[in-house]
Every structure is written in C-alpha cells, then in structure tokens.
Amino acid sequence: MTLAEKVGQMVNEAPAIPRLGIPAYDWWSEGLHGVGRAGIATVFPQAIGLAATFDESFLRQVATAISDEARAKHHDFVRRGKRGRYQGLTYFSPNVNLYRDPRWGRGQETYGEDPYLTARMGVAFIEGMQGTQPGAPPPKYLKLVATAKHFAVHSGPEVERHHFDARVTEHDLRDSYLPQFAACVREAHVGAVMPAYNRVNGEACAASPRLLDTILRKEWGFGGFVVSDCGAIDDIYREHRLASSAEEAAALAVRAGTDLNCGGTYRALVGAVKRGLVSETEIDRAVGRLFAARFRLGMFDPPALVPWAQIPMSVVDSPAHRELAKVAAQKSIVLLENRGPLLPLGAGVRAIAVVGPTADDEEVLLGNYNGKPSHAVTILEGIRAKAQARGVAVRYAKGCGIASRSTSGIAEAVEAVRRPEVGVAVAVLGLSPRYEGEEKDSLLNPGGDRRDIALPGVQQRLLEAVVAAGKPTVLVLTGGGALGLGWAKEHVPAILMAWYPGEEGGSAVADVLFGDANPAGRLPVTFYRSIDQVPPFDDYRMDGRTYRYFRGEPTYAFGFGQSFTTFRYDDLAVAPARGDAGTTFEVSVTVENTGARAGDEVVQLYVAREAVAGVAAPSVPAPSVPVPIRWLAGFRRIALAPRQREQVRFAVDARALSIVDGDGRRRVEPGWFTIAVGGGQPTSGGAYAGAAEGATVRLEVTGTARTVD
C-alpha cells in the first residue's frame, strides 16, 4: 500500500483498494442489546436490565443470539453489494464503564456500579459476541470483534465529556475504574478497545501512552486494535487543547496506540508523516493490527472455510430469539415491594386500571443503541393480552406526560381507577430514552444526564392521586437507573423495576403481574433516597459512591430483589478456615426453596474486612489503606422447585480477598475477613436480619502480605 492507502484504512469508513482486492469496509457497528441501527433485529432488554439478571451464562446466550443475527445480516448485506455503516462485523459494544453516579444518562448502557459484576457480565457478553468458549483461547475465526468501551473512567457528565479532565487517585483507578477492562482483555480476549472522550489525569484517553501502552498492552497483554470514540481525535486539539492541529492530534493518538479513528481526523496523517510527527513504521503497526482483525474475521477467505458465514438470515427476528427476549425481560424484572402480598394478581380481580405515561410507549421498551423490532409489545398491550385471556377487563388512561407540567390528565386517570369494577390499579411510570441518554440524543433532555433522581413532578402527583383513589396499587417503573422512591416505598404495596425491557417487555411484565413468571432480578445499582446522598457529579473520587463506599441508608440496596417464594440458607462453611495469602478458600452453602412456588434465587457472596455484628472477633489487624465497606466476590443464579435444596460453592481466591493500596498495587494482607452469603447484601451492621436471608462466616489470612497481579 501507499502511505495514502494505509491512512485511508485507519478511518472507520475505509475505502476499497481494488488493485489489492481489498473491499470497502466500515468498522462502525452497534450491538449493545441486539443488532443496532441495521434494520429489523431482535431487541433484548437494555444492558442495565441484562445486568439485573445476575446470570452470566444467560447473558452469554443472549450475546450468542445477537452475534448470530449480526453474522447473518453482514453476509446478506455483502451479497447485496452493501458494505456501509452498521453492516460490518466489528461491534462497538459492550460498555463496561462503572455506573458511579445515578445522574449519568448513559448508565443504562452499562452493567451497573460494581466492578466485579461488570467484569463477569462483560466477559460473558464478549464471549458470546466473539464466538469463544469460557476459559478457552480464541478460535481461528472470530465470530465478531467486540469492543470494550470507554477506556477509562468515563461516566459523565455528558455535556463535559469532550473537554473534561477526570482526576482520579491511583487507588480509585485500579480499584474501581480498571478491573472490568482488565477482565475483558485477559479473560475474554476482547478484540478491540475504545478509549473515552475525556482526559484522565491530564492525558486524553485516545492519546494516553499510559492507558493504551503501559497498562493495556504491556500489563494486560492486549493484542487487538484500539478504535477512538467517534470524533474523539478532533477533541484532542479542539477541546482538550493538547495539540494545535489535526495533524498533531492524529500523530499523538497513533503514537500512543490508537489504531483506528471513528471519524475523519486521521486523514491528516499523510501530512503528519511528512512533517515527521509520526513515522510510517507507526502507521504500519496500526494498519497491521486492523488487517489482523479482518483476517481473523475471515473476510479474505472463502465463506465455505468460515463457519460463522453459514448462519442463515432466518435467525434474524426468529421465534426462538423473540422468546429469548421475553425470558430476558422476565429475568431482569426486580420485585422491590410486595406487601400483602398483592402480587401475583388473584383470580378475584375482574378489572384493572392501567395509568401512566410509559404504559403504551414503544420507545420505552427499546432504550438506546437499539435495533428495530418487527413487533414490540408495550406494557399496556402485554397486560391487555394477558388480562383478556383470563376474562379481566382493562381500563386505560395515560394521566400525564413523562416530564410535562400539565396535570390535566390526572383526573381522567383517577376516574378510571375509581370505577367500581376495578380491583387493582397499575401505574406505569418512570423514564424513557427521550429523557435520559447520551448527549444530544435525548429529545426531552439534550444534555442526556438527569439533574435529579426523583420521579418527574407530574408523575409523582399522578401516583399520589392514584393511591389516594383507594384501590390496591402496583407501580411498574421504567428507566435506566436509580429512582428516588421514598414516598412510593411507604405508600405503594407492590413495586416492580422493569428497566427498558426490550421488544417483549410488555409480555414479561404481564407474566410477572399475573404470576406466570416469578421475578428474581437484582438491582445492579444502589437506589439512593435522593440526590443529596451522592457527591458532586464531576467528582470522580469513589468515596461516598456506590454500595462499596456509601455509608448512608439507601431506599434499596445494590443486589436487592424479592420473589414470590421464600428461600433459606443453611450450612454455610469455609474450608480451610485459615490459610496464607496464596490459599484458595472454598465457601459452600445450601439453599432451599421454602415456599410453594418455583423460583430463581440469586446467591451473592460479599467480602468485608470489618467485624460483623453478632460474630465474636479477636483483635482484627486493620488494613493498611482505606478499603470498601464490602465487595461482591461471587454470585450464582439458581432455579429451585418448592422444597428443593441445592448446595452452591464458591472459590474465594487471593484476588477476591485483595485490596488496592495507595500506589495502585493489589495486595492480600493478613487479617480476618467476613464472608457473607445470601440473597442480597448483609445489613448495614454487617449481619443478615434472619436465617432465611443469608449467613456469615469468617476466615483468617495469615503470614505476610502478597501482591496480586
């Protein structure tokens, strides 16, 4: 290739080079929770909802379905001579940023606020997308190339992302912002990494030698390519002011390790080479990485040799994938309250009043970075279909808009609830992608981020009016993150969090309301009481953020979720109970479904260095640096029939017990550790409130401290 031809291959819209048999290729495709922006495709729940399933193997299954559709679509496009944007095999997903602040509009795209959960779900998603097996090296041909983004620290504010400098301590960087990226590289062998728009400690992420070379390639052994976020190379000189021209910005990025520019700034690299700002050898390095990816995708081999090329178009929007989307939505729903219990709705209910602005809204199902379903079932439609099959009438009134000031529709909603035949009111409230999301993408809120986590005022007034009407009320919430639910918790007997539940979301919500599905989703984020409990948005210190460092009382804790049945934990044990910093401890517990209904339980294991209430402790050596209050170190979703028991085992190794010191080194230090296992977190005092909720044991690490890679 000539220099100009090489540079042409380093932008996402790479032109053909006919004399070398290289077809045109656009590197930009989207697949966050289904093939996005490429016509009809199955739309699964938004990523935050998939995280709420707490089910790695199931997410791998979902990602496998997405990649099946992606492969089928790509080869169909090629057969029709189409090689444009959103038609390739390199996907800009998953988003494994930490959802550190509930105001962030793009938090919905993530797997929540915990590095461990995000790592496990991110690894599973990448394996499903790339066609790799857990723990195995990548095969000869990759199914797709997944992209772990946005490296690193990116998590709002959206309006400042193009020029903001995220100042983070080495402890927070290594303890919270990087572990999930490391897992995606080391365990899942992700094919691509996308740097963030922002700076980190003064360096633009897309031109950071420390992030892209020292950490990503040298420490973690990354062998794929790095692609900039779209327009981020422009930001290096226009917004961050770290260069004076496009040539200088492009050269800085290439020299740091960004191989591909989503955008057109890299076209200035021809001039940058002539000026001596970057060498042609460095250009060759980048182009080599890009073509290695295309070869691994089988793009230059006969389709007959590439197993993934044989996937037929019939998989796209297939009945099996639609059913999978419904199951995913069912698994993602979190039951927050169920006093009475009110749910599931009994046979005596003759009519239901459905009210609220997100009840009959298709966009609320889809989230952002979404595909287009051939048919979507809104929550109202799902309830109507289920109710009709049972002879139950449904009355509907919207009541209000998502964030309008008009209250004129509330009276109509209250009238529907007060009708004598209505036995239950279902208020469907919350957020939509028009209200939260990426900068400039949210029509009702161009900034993308929320200023508050309370329900929009008009919706709160609607809810209060519906409850005052005197009928038992179910609150179904849509949205991509935490909502302030203090009033609702006190006054509404049943609350479901449905997220942005995908194309079959309405069917799934109806299944839960009527008892055809037993909810077992868990919150992947803390539901704070109000925004007053959260530090300033642009403060990237983790102190006071997420369940790991937040010392207040939330409305609902990370990991929380209820069921229509009950579970008991017995025989919690750790073996050995004492060992040095290199010991792998086995934790086992028996879980029994003590109720009358089959259901899933999400068994969660937390580690803490603090003494646990009710457990006698000798002198406990204090850790040398501040540590999280507790941290998730294992989880397993299991299905149990009534009275069925299952023993669940976890391996707690050095990394699970490690902390990060002030220099960013991960270490295991001697001392006592509390291991808490249950269906959620232990209480603020450290213990579970009752035997049915979980139990704690202690283990001791002896000897000297040990550094963990």
C-alpha positions in Angstrom: 0.0 0.0 0.0 1.0 3.6 -0.5 1.1 5.9 2.5 -2.2 7.4 1.5 -3.8 4.0 1.1 -2.6 2.9 4.6 -4.0 6.1 6.1 -7.3 5.5 4.3 -7.6 2.2 6.1 -7.3 3.9 9.5 -10.7 5.7 9.5 -13.9 3.8 10.1 -15.1 4.4 6.5 -12.2 2.6 5.0 -12.3 2.8 1.1 -11.7 -0.1 -1.2 -8.3 -0.8 -2.7 -9.3 -2.6 -5.9 -5.8 -3.3 -7.1 -5.1 -5.3 -3.9 -8.5 -7.0 -3.8 -9.5 -5.1 -0.6 -13.2 -4.2 -0.5 -14.5 -1.1 1.3 -15.3 -1.6 4.9 -17.0 0.5 7.6 -15.7 -0.5 11.1 -18.7 1.0 12.9 -21.5 -1.4 14.0 -23.6 -1.4 17.2 -24.8 -4.3 19.2 -25.4 -3.2 22.8 -28.5 -5.3 23.4 -29.3 -6.5 19.9 -28.0 -5.6 16.4 -28.5 -1.9 16.3 -29.3 0.6 13.5 -29.3 -2.1 10.8 -33.0 -2.8 10.2 -35.1 -5.4 11.8 -33.5 -7.3 14.6 -34.4 -8.8 18.0 -34.3 -6.2 20.7 -33.3 -7.5 24.1 -33.5 -5.6 27.4 -31.2 -2.7 27.7 -27.7 -3.6 29.2 -28.7 -2.4 32.7 -31.6 -4.8 32.6 -29.4 -7.6 31.4 -27.1 -6.9 34.3 -30.1 -7.2 36.7 -30.5 -10.9 35.7 -27.2 -11.6 37.6 -26.8 -14.5 35.2 -23.6 -14.9 33.3 -24.5 -18.0 31.3 -27.8 -16.5 30.2 -26.1 -13.3 29.0 -23.7 -15.3 27.0 -26.7 -17.0 25.4 -28.2 -13.6 24.6 -24.9 -12.4 23.1 -24.8 -15.5 21.0 -28.2 -14.7 19.6 -27.1 -11.1 18.8 -24.0 -12.3 17.1 -25.9 -14.9 15.1 -28.1 -12.1 13.8 -25.1 -9.9 13.2 -23.3 -12.5 11.1 -26.4 -13.3 9.1 -27.0 -9.7 8.4 -23.4 -8.9 7.4 -23.3 -11.7 4.8 -26.7 -10.7 3.4 -25.5 -7.1 3.1 -22.3 -8.3 1.3 -24.3 -10.5 -1.1 -26.4 -7.4 -2.0 -23.2 -5.3 -2.5 -23.6 -3.3 0.7 -20.6 -2.5 2.9 -21.7 0.6 4.8 -22.0 1.7 8.4 -23.7 -0.8 10.8 -23.2 -3.6 8.2 -19.9 -5.0 9.3 -18.5 -7.4 11.9 -16.7 -5.1 14.3 -19.1 -4.0 17.1 -18.7 -1.1 19.4 -20.0 -3.0 22.5 -20.1 -3.7 25.4 -20.0 -0.5 27.6 -18.2 -1.6 30.7 -17.8 1.8 32.4 -18.7 2.0 36.0 -22.2 3.4 36.7 -20.7 5.6 39.5 -23.4 8.3 39.6 -27.2 7.8 39.1 -27.5 11.0 37.1 -25.5 9.7 34.2 -27.7 9.3 31.2 -25.6 6.6 29.6 -25.6 4.5 32.8 -28.3 2.5 31.2 -25.8 1.1 28.7 -23.6 -0.4 31.5 -23.8 -3.4 33.8 -24.1 -1.3 36.9 -22.0 0.1 39.7 -19.9 -2.9 40.7 -16.6 -3.7 39.1 -16.9 -7.5 39.7 -20.5 -7.8 38.3 -19.5 -5.6 35.4 -16.4 -7.8 34.7 -18.4 -11.0 34.8 -21.2 -9.8 32.6 -18.8 -8.0 30.2 -16.7 -11.2 29.8 -19.8 -13.3 29.2 -21.1 -10.8 26.6 -17.8 -10.7 24.7 -17.5 -14.5 24.6 -21.0 -14.7 23.1 -20.3 -12.0 20.6 -16.9 -13.3 19.5 -17.8 -16.9 19.5 -15.3 -18.0 22.1 -15.7 -20.5 25.0 -15.2 -19.6 28.6 -11.6 -20.1 29.6 -10.5 -21.2 26.1 -8.3 -19.3 23.7 -10.0 -17.7 20.7 -10.7 -20.0 17.7 -9.1 -19.5 14.3 -12.0 -17.4 13.2 -13.7 -14.8 15.4 -17.5 -14.6 15.0 -17.4 -10.8 15.6 -15.0 -8.4 17.1 -16.4 -6.9 20.3 -15.1 -3.6 21.7 -14.7 -2.8 25.4 -15.5 0.8 26.0 -15.0 3.6 27.1 -11.4 3.2 28.4 -11.2 4.7 31.0 -13.1 6.5 33.8 -15.8 7.9 31.5 -19.1 8.1 33.4 -20.5 11.7 32.9 -21.3 14.5 32.9 -22.2 14.1 29.3 -22.0 17.8 28.4 -18.4 17.9 29.6 -17.1 14.7 28.2 -15.3 16.3 25.2 -13.1 18.5 27.4 -13.3 17.2 30.9 -10.3 16.0 32.8 -11.2 13.2 35.2 -8.8 13.5 38.2 -8.6 10.1 39.9 -6.3 8.6 42.5 -4.3 5.6 41.7 -6.3 3.7 44.3 -9.6 4.5 42.6 -8.3 3.9 39.1 -7.1 0.4 40.0 -9.8 -0.4 42.5 -12.9 0.7 40.6 -12.3 2.0 37.1 -10.0 -0.5 35.5 -10.7 -4.1 36.8 -13.6 -4.8 34.4 -11.5 -3.7 31.4 -8.6 -6.0 32.6 -11.0 -8.9 32.7 -12.3 -8.2 29.2 -8.8 -8.3 27.9 -7.2 -11.0 30.0 -10.2 -13.4 30.2 -12.4 -12.7 27.2 -9.6 -11.7 24.8 -11.7 -8.8 23.5 -10.7 -7.9 20.0 -10.9 -4.1 20.4 -10.9 -1.4 23.0 -12.3 2.1 22.6 -10.8 5.0 24.6 -13.1 7.6 26.2 -13.6 11.2 25.0 -12.3 12.7 28.3 -8.9 13.1 29.8 -7.6 11.1 32.8 -5.2 13.0 35.0 -4.3 15.3 32.1 -3.9 12.8 29.3 -6.6 12.5 26.6 -7.7 8.8 26.7 -7.3 8.4 23.0 -3.7 9.7 23.2 -2.6 8.3 26.5 0.6 6.3 26.4 0.0 5.2 30.0 -3.5 3.8 29.4 -3.0 2.4 25.9 0.5 1.2 26.0 1.8 0.8 29.6 -1.5 -0.6 31.0 -3.4 -2.1 28.1 -0.7 -3.7 26.1 2.3 -4.1 28.4 0.5 -5.0 31.7 -2.6 -6.8 30.3 -1.1 -8.2 27.1 -3.8 -6.8 24.8 -3.3 -7.9 21.2 -6.2 -6.4 19.4 -6.8 -2.9 17.9 -7.8 0.4 19.6 -10.5 2.5 18.0 -11.3 6.0 19.0 -14.7 7.1 20.1 -16.4 8.9 17.2 -14.9 12.4 16.8 -12.5 11.9 19.8 -9.4 12.7 17.8 -10.8 16.1 17.0 -11.3 16.7 20.7 -7.6 16.3 21.3 -6.9 19.6 19.7 -10.3 21.4 19.6 -11.4 20.7 23.1 -8.6 19.4 25.2 -6.1 21.8 23.6 -3.3 19.2 23.8 -2.3 19.8 20.2 -2.5 22.7 17.8 -3.8 21.0 14.7 -5.4 17.9 13.3 -2.0 16.6 12.2 -0.6 16.9 15.7 -3.6 15.3 17.3 -3.7 12.4 14.9 0.1 11.8 15.4 -0.3 11.9 19.2 -3.1 9.3 19.1 -1.3 6.9 16.8 2.0 7.1 18.7 0.1 6.4 21.9 -1.6 3.3 20.4 -5.0 4.3 18.8 -5.0 2.4 15.6 -8.4 3.4 14.1 -10.2 6.7 14.0 -14.0 6.7 14.2 -14.2 10.0 12.3 -12.0 11.6 9.6 -9.2 13.3 11.5 -6.7 10.6 10.7 -6.7 11.6 7.1 -4.3 14.3 8.3 -1.8 11.5 9.0 -0.3 11.8 5.5 0.8 15.4 6.3 1.8 14.3 9.9 4.2 11.7 8.4 5.7 14.3 6.0 6.2 16.7 8.9 8.0 14.0 11.0 5.3 14.0 13.7 4.7 10.3 13.3 6.7 7.6 11.5 5.4 5.4 8.7 6.5 2.4 10.8 4.0 3.5 13.4 1.4 3.8 10.6 2.3 0.2 9.5 1.9 -1.0 13.1 -1.7 0.3 13.3 -2.7 -0.9 9.8 -1.2 -4.3 10.6 -3.4 -4.6 13.7 -6.5 -3.6 11.7 -5.9 -6.1 9.0 -5.2 -8.9 11.5 -8.7 -8.3 12.8 -10.2 -8.6 9.4 -8.3 -11.8 8.7 -9.4 -13.3 12.0 -13.0 -12.5 10.9 -12.5 -14.5 7.7 -13.0 -11.5 5.4 -10.4 -12.6 2.9 -11.1 -16.3 3.0 -13.7 -18.2 1.0 -17.0 -18.2 3.0 -17.0 -22.0 3.0 -14.0 -22.0 5.3 -15.6 -19.7 7.8 -18.2 -21.5 10.0 -19.9 -18.3 11.0 -20.6 -17.4 7.4 -23.1 -20.2 7.1 -25.6 -18.7 9.6 -28.9 -18.1 7.7 -31.0 -14.9 7.7 -33.8 -17.0 9.2 -32.2 -16.5 12.6 -33.0 -12.7 12.5 -36.1 -11.9 14.4 -36.8 -15.7 14.7 -39.4 -17.1 17.1 -36.6 -18.5 19.2 -35.0 -15.1 19.6 -38.3 -13.4 20.4 -38.9 -16.0 23.1 -35.3 -15.4 24.4 -36.0 -11.7 24.5 -39.1 -12.4 26.6 -37.2 -14.6 29.0 -34.5 -12.0 29.3 -37.1 -9.4 30.3 -38.7 -11.7 32.8 -35.3 -12.4 34.3 -34.4 -8.7 34.5 -37.5 -7.6 36.4 -36.8 -6.7 40.1 -39.6 -7.0 42.6 -38.9 -4.2 45.1 -42.1 -4.3 47.2 -44.9 -6.8 47.6 -46.9 -6.2 50.7 -49.9 -8.3 51.3 -48.8 -9.9 49.1 -50.6 -8.0 46.3 -48.8 -9.9 43.6 -49.4 -12.1 41.7 -52.8 -10.8 41.0 -55.5 -13.1 42.2 -58.4 -14.7 40.4 -60.8 -12.4 42.1 -59.7 -9.4 40.1 -62.4 -8.5 37.5 -60.9 -5.3 36.1 -57.6 -3.4 36.1 -56.9 0.2 35.6 -53.6 0.9 33.8 -52.4 4.5 34.0 -49.1 6.3 33.3 -47.1 7.9 30.5 -44.8 4.9 29.9 -47.5 2.2 29.7 -48.2 2.4 26.0 -44.8 3.7 24.8 -42.7 1.6 22.4 -39.6 3.7 22.8 -39.6 2.9 26.5 -39.0 -0.8 25.6 -36.0 -0.1 23.4 -33.6 2.0 25.3 -30.7 3.5 23.2 -28.3 2.0 20.7 -31.2 -0.3 19.8 -32.4 -2.2 16.8 -35.9 -2.1 15.2 -38.2 -5.0 16.2 -40.7 -6.3 13.8 -43.2 -6.1 16.6 -43.0 -4.7 20.1 -45.3 -5.4 23.0 -45.8 -2.3 25.2 -46.6 -2.8 28.8 -50.2 -1.9 28.2 -50.5 -4.3 25.3 -49.0 -7.1 27.4 -51.4 -6.5 30.3 -54.4 -6.4 27.9 -53.5 -9.6 26.2 -52.9 -11.5 29.5 -56.0 -10.0 31.1 -58.2 -10.8 28.1 -57.1 -14.5 28.2 -58.3 -14.5 31.9 -61.5 -12.6 31.4 -60.2 -9.5 33.1 -61.2 -6.1 31.8 -58.6 -3.3 31.4 -59.3 0.4 31.6 -56.5 2.8 30.4 -55.8 6.4 30.9 -52.4 8.0 30.3 -52.7 10.5 33.0 -49.7 12.7 32.2 -46.6 13.1 30.1 -43.2 11.9 31.1 -42.0 15.3 32.2 -44.7 17.7 31.2 -46.1 20.3 33.6 -49.7 19.7 32.6 -51.8 17.8 35.2 -54.9 17.9 33.1 -55.0 14.2 32.5 -54.7 13.1 36.1 -58.5 13.5 36.8 -59.2 11.0 33.9 -56.7 8.5 35.4 -58.3 8.8 38.8 -61.7 8.3 37.3 -60.5 5.1 35.6 -59.2 3.8 38.9 -62.3 4.6 40.8 -64.7 2.7 38.5 -66.5 0.2 40.7 -65.4 -2.9 38.8 -61.7 -2.0 39.0 -60.0 -4.0 41.7 -56.3 -3.0 41.1 -54.5 0.0 39.7 -51.3 -0.5 37.7 -49.3 2.8 37.5 -46.6 2.6 34.8 -44.2 5.4 35.4 -40.6 6.4 35.2 -38.2 7.4 32.5 -37.7 7.0 28.8 -34.8 7.3 26.3 -36.2 10.7 25.4 -35.5 11.8 28.9 -32.1 10.2 29.7 -29.3 9.1 27.5 -26.2 10.2 25.5 -25.5 13.9 25.0 -27.9 15.4 22.4 -29.7 12.1 21.8 -32.5 12.7 24.4 -35.2 14.8 22.9 -36.7 16.0 26.2 -33.3 16.5 27.8 -30.5 17.3 25.3 -27.8 17.1 28.0 -28.6 13.4 28.5 -28.0 13.4 32.3 -30.6 13.8 34.9 -30.4 16.7 37.4 -32.4 14.7 40.0 -33.4 11.1 40.6 -36.9 11.8 41.9 -39.8 10.8 39.7 -40.6 13.8 37.5 -43.0 16.0 39.5 -46.1 15.5 37.4 -45.7 11.7 37.6 -45.3 11.9 41.4 -48.6 13.8 41.5 -50.3 11.2 39.4 -49.0 8.4 41.6 -50.2 10.1 44.8 -53.6 10.7 43.2 -54.0 7.1 42.1 -53.0 5.8 45.5 -55.5 8.3 47.2 -58.3 6.8 45.0 -58.2 3.9 47.4 -57.5 0.8 45.2 -54.6 -1.5 45.7 -51.8 -0.1 43.5 -48.9 -1.7 41.6 -46.1 0.6 40.5 -44.2 -0.6 37.4 -41.1 1.5 36.8 -39.2 2.0 33.5 -35.8 3.6 33.2 -32.1 3.1 33.0 -31.1 3.6 36.6 -31.9 4.6 40.2 -35.1 6.5 41.1 -35.9 8.2 44.3 -38.8 6.1 45.7 -39.1 7.1 49.3 -42.8 8.0 49.1 -43.6 5.1 46.9 -41.9 2.6 49.3 -44.1 3.8 52.1 -47.4 4.1 50.2 -47.4 1.6 47.3 -47.8 -2.1 48.3 -46.2 -3.5 45.1 -43.3 -2.1 43.0 -41.6 -3.6 40.0 -38.5 -2.3 38.2 -38.8 -3.2 34.6 -35.9 -1.1 33.1 -36.0 -0.7 29.3 -37.2 -4.3 28.8 -36.9 -4.9 25.1 -39.4 -5.8 22.4 -41.2 -8.4 24.6 -41.2 -6.2 27.7 -44.9 -5.9 27.9 -45.4 -9.6 27.8 -42.8 -10.1 30.5 -44.3 -7.5 32.9 -47.7 -9.1 32.4 -46.3 -12.6 33.1 -45.0 -11.3 36.4 -48.1 -9.4 37.4 -50.3 -12.4 36.8 -47.9 -15.0 38.3 -46.8 -16.8 35.1 -43.2 -15.7 35.9 -41.6 -15.4 39.3 -39.3 -12.4 39.4 -35.7 -12.8 40.6 -33.9 -9.8 39.2 -31.5 -7.9 41.5 -30.5 -4.3 41.4 -27.2 -3.7 39.8 -27.1 -0.2 41.2 -28.0 1.5 44.5 -31.3 3.2 44.7 -30.5 6.2 46.8 -33.1 8.1 48.8 -32.3 11.3 47.0 -29.5 13.0 45.0 -28.5 14.7 48.3 -26.8 11.4 49.3 -24.5 11.5 46.3 -21.3 13.5 45.9 -21.0 16.2 43.1 -21.3 14.7 39.7 -18.0 15.8 38.4 -16.0 14.5 41.4 -14.5 11.2 40.3 -13.4 10.1 43.8 -15.2 6.9 44.8 -15.6 8.0 48.4 -19.3 8.0 49.2 -20.2 6.4 45.9 -21.8 3.0 45.1 -22.6 0.4 47.8 -18.9 -0.2 48.2 -18.2 3.2 49.7 -21.6 4.7 50.5 -22.3 4.7 54.3 -25.8 6.1 54.2 -29.1 4.2 54.1 -30.5 3.7 50.6 -34.1 3.1 49.7 -33.0 -0.2 48.0 -29.5 -1.6 48.1 -27.4 -2.9 45.3 -28.2 -6.6 44.9 -31.7 -6.3 46.3 -34.7 -8.1 44.9 -37.6 -10.1 46.2 -39.5 -13.2 45.0 -43.0 -14.7 45.1 -41.4 -17.6 47.1 -39.0 -17.8 50.0 -35.5 -19.2 50.5 -33.5 -20.5 53.4 -29.7 -20.6 53.7 -28.1 -23.4 55.8 -24.7 -25.0 56.4 -22.6 -22.1 55.4 -19.0 -23.2 55.7 -15.5 -22.2 54.6 -12.6 -24.5 54.1 -9.9 -24.1 55.2 -10.9 -21.5 57.8 -7.3 -20.3 58.0 -4.6 -20.0 55.3 -1.9 -17.8 53.9 -2.3 -15.1 51.2 -2.0 -17.7 48.5 -4.8 -20.0 49.7 -8.0 -20.5 47.7 -10.8 -20.9 50.2 -14.0 -22.9 49.3 -17.2 -21.4 50.5 -20.3 -23.6 50.4 -23.9 -23.0 51.4 -27.2 -24.9 51.0 -30.1 -23.0 49.6 -33.7 -24.3 50.0 -36.9 -23.0 48.3 -39.2 -23.0 51.4 -42.2 -21.6 49.6 -45.0 -23.1 47.5 -43.9 -21.7 44.1 -40.9 -22.5 41.9 -38.4 -19.6 41.6 -34.9 -18.4 41.0 -32.6 -17.2 43.7 -29.5 -15.1 43.1 -27.0 -16.3 45.7 -24.5 -13.5 46.4 -21.2 -13.6 48.2 -19.7 -10.5 49.7 -16.3 -10.0 51.4 -15.6 -7.4 54.1 -12.6 -6.6 56.3 -14.9 -5.1 59.0 -16.1 -7.1 62.0 -19.6 -8.5 61.7 -22.3 -7.8 64.2 -23.0 -11.0 66.3 -19.7 -12.6 65.4 -17.1 -12.6 68.2 -13.8 -11.3 66.8 -10.4 -11.2 68.4 -8.1 -8.3 67.7 -8.5 -7.6 63.9 -5.5 -6.2 62.1 -6.5 -3.1 60.3 -5.8 -2.9 56.6 -3.0 -0.5 55.7 -5.2 1.6 53.4 -8.9 2.5 53.3 -10.9 -0.3 51.8 -14.5 -0.7 50.6 -17.2 -1.4 53.2 -17.8 -4.7 51.4 -17.5 -6.0 47.9 -19.2 -8.6 45.7 -16.9 -11.6 45.1 -19.3 -14.2 43.7 -22.9 -14.8 42.5 -24.9 -17.6 41.2 -28.4 -17.7 39.9 -30.2 -21.0 40.6 -33.7 -22.3 39.9 -35.4 -24.3 42.7 -38.7 -26.1 42.8 -40.7 -25.9 46.1 -38.8 -27.7 48.9 -35.8 -28.3 46.6 -32.4 -27.8 48.1 -29.1 -27.1 46.3 -25.5 -26.7 47.5 -23.8 -23.7 46.0 -20.0 -23.5 46.0 -17.7 -20.5 45.5 -13.9 -20.3 45.2 -12.6 -17.3 47.1 -9.0 -16.8 45.9 -6.4 -14.2 46.6 -7.9 -11.7 44.1 -11.3 -11.9 45.8 -9.7 -11.0 49.1 -7.4 -8.3 47.8 -7.4 -4.6 48.3 -5.7 -1.8 46.4 -3.2 0.3 48.2 -2.4 4.0 47.6 0.1 3.2 44.9 -2.4 1.1 42.9 -0.9 -2.2 43.9 -3.4 -5.0 44.5 -2.5 -6.9 47.7 -3.8 -9.5 50.1 -3.0 -8.5 53.6 -3.2 -10.8 56.7 -6.2 -10.4 58.9 -9.8 -11.6 59.4 -12.3 -11.5 56.6 -16.1 -11.8 56.8 -17.8 -13.8 54.1 -21.5 -13.0 53.8 -23.7 -15.2 51.6 -27.3 -14.6 50.9 -30.0 -13.3 48.5 -28.6 -9.8 48.8 -26.2 -7.7 50.9 -26.0 -8.0 54.6 -27.5 -5.2 56.6 -25.5 -2.0 57.4 -24.5 -3.6 60.7 -22.8 -6.4 58.8 -25.1 -9.4 59.6 -28.3 -10.7 58.0 -31.5 -9.9 59.7 -32.7 -13.6 59.7 -31.6 -17.1 58.9 -33.8 -17.0 55.8 -31.9 -14.1 54.2 -28.3 -15.4 54.5 -25.5 -16.1 56.8 -21.9 -15.1 57.5 -18.7 -16.9 58.3 -15.1 -15.7 58.9 -11.8 -16.8 57.5 -8.3 -15.7 58.5 -5.4 -14.9 56.2 -2.1 -15.5 57.9 1.5 -14.7 57.1 2.7 -11.7 55.2 1.1 -9.5 52.6 1.2 -10.7 48.9 0.9 -8.7 45.7 -1.7 -10.0 43.3 -1.4 -9.4 39.5 
